Amino acid sequence: MSVRVGGATVADEAIVSMVRGAVSGVPGARLDLPGRVSRVIPGRRGPVEWALKGQAITFDVDVCAAYGCVLPRLAASVRDAVAGHVGAMTGLDVRVVDVTVTGIDRSGPER
């Protein structure tokens, strides 16, 4: 699926790249790798899915959280980052960003 924005077409990979960049700016969060959750939800192929209606876009984003992060706060930060980045880069109205924490990364130092 690609997104038509004004006179330009934005490819799927570009949308995912925008979301990946937004999430990477949130300390303690990263996009999760496709795993069990994406395999059991019909139609899910990866950690970022979206739907476009007119000039409004909605997202479902799966993230992995660093061990020790406060999950509701992390999800809110991811939601705000994705909405801000995608809205600024595309001019689309980002209506909803649903964030699911699908994993905890224990590879870093415990707090």
C-alpha distance (Angstrom), angle and dihedral (degrees) to the residues before:
residue distance angle dihedral
M1 . . .
S2 3.78 . .
V3 3.78 129.9 .
R4 3.80 123.3 -125.2
V5 3.82 109.6 -143.4
G6 3.78 115.3 178.7
G7 3.79 105.9 -56.0
A8 3.81 94.5 -18.1
T9 3.77 135.2 81.7
V10 3.81 115.7 -141.4
A11 3.81 114.4 -154.0
D12 3.79 125.3 -133.9
E13 3.78 90.8 -110.3
A14 3.80 91.1 55.5
I15 3.81 92.0 52.4
V16 3.81 90.8 49.4
S17 3.81 89.4 47.1
M18 3.82 90.9 53.3
V19 3.80 90.8 50.6
R20 3.82 92.0 44.8
G21 3.82 90.2 52.0
A22 3.80 91.8 48.4
V23 3.81 93.0 49.0
S24 3.82 92.7 45.9
G25 3.80 88.4 59.6
V26 3.81 91.2 60.3
P27 3.82 110.8 87.2
G28 3.80 111.0 -124.4
A29 3.82 96.4 17.2
R30 3.77 134.9 98.4
L31 3.77 133.1 162.9
D32 3.75 108.5 -91.1
L33 3.76 120.5 -121.0
P34 3.80 114.9 -110.8
G35 3.75 103.7 -84.7
R36 3.75 143.2 146.0
V37 3.80 94.7 -41.1
S38 3.81 94.5 53.3
R39 3.80 91.0 45.8
V40 3.82 95.1 54.5
I41 3.80 98.8 43.6
P42 3.80 108.2 83.4
G43 3.78 112.0 -114.4
R44 3.81 95.7 10.3
R45 3.80 113.5 132.5
G46 3.77 103.4 163.2
P47 3.79 147.3 -5.8
V48 3.83 94.4 -72.5
E49 3.79 125.9 56.7
W50 3.78 127.7 164.5
A51 3.76 142.9 179.6
L52 3.78 126.1 -151.7
K53 3.82 124.0 -153.3
G54 3.79 112.1 176.7
Q55 3.80 106.3 -52.6
A56 3.83 94.3 -21.5
I57 3.79 123.4 94.0
T58 3.80 131.6 -169.0
F59 3.79 128.0 -163.7
D60 3.79 140.5 -156.1
V61 3.79 109.6 -161.5
D62 3.83 127.3 -175.3
V63 3.79 115.4 -155.2
C64 3.77 137.5 -178.8
A65 3.81 113.5 -137.9
A66 3.79 127.5 -147.4
Y67 3.78 112.7 -112.3
G68 3.79 110.8 -92.8
C69 3.81 97.8 27.4
V70 3.78 118.5 132.3
L71 3.80 98.4 -114.3
P72 3.83 101.2 -151.3
R73 3.81 90.2 49.3
L74 3.82 91.4 46.8
A75 3.82 92.0 49.4
A76 3.81 91.0 49.8
S77 3.82 90.7 50.4
V78 3.81 91.2 49.9
R79 3.82 90.8 47.6
D80 3.80 92.0 51.5
A81 3.82 93.6 44.8
V82 3.80 94.7 50.0
A83 3.81 93.1 45.9
G84 3.80 91.9 47.7
H85 3.81 97.2 45.9
V86 3.79 98.0 43.1
G87 3.80 93.1 42.0
A88 3.80 92.6 50.1
M89 3.80 95.0 44.6
T90 3.80 98.2 44.1
G91 3.80 106.6 23.1
L92 3.80 88.7 -129.1
D93 3.79 122.1 139.9
V94 3.82 104.4 -111.4
R95 3.80 100.5 -150.8
V96 3.80 102.8 173.0
V97 3.79 136.3 11.9
D98 3.80 110.3 -174.8
V99 3.81 110.3 -165.6
T100 3.80 122.1 -161.7
V101 3.79 119.7 -171.3
T102 3.80 100.6 -143.2
G103 3.78 99.0 170.8
I104 3.78 147.3 15.6
D105 3.80 119.1 -133.8
R106 3.79 110.0 -143.6
S107 3.82 94.7 175.1
G108 3.82 93.4 99.2
P109 3.78 128.1 69.4
E110 3.79 114.7 -66.7
R111 3.79 117.2 -118.3
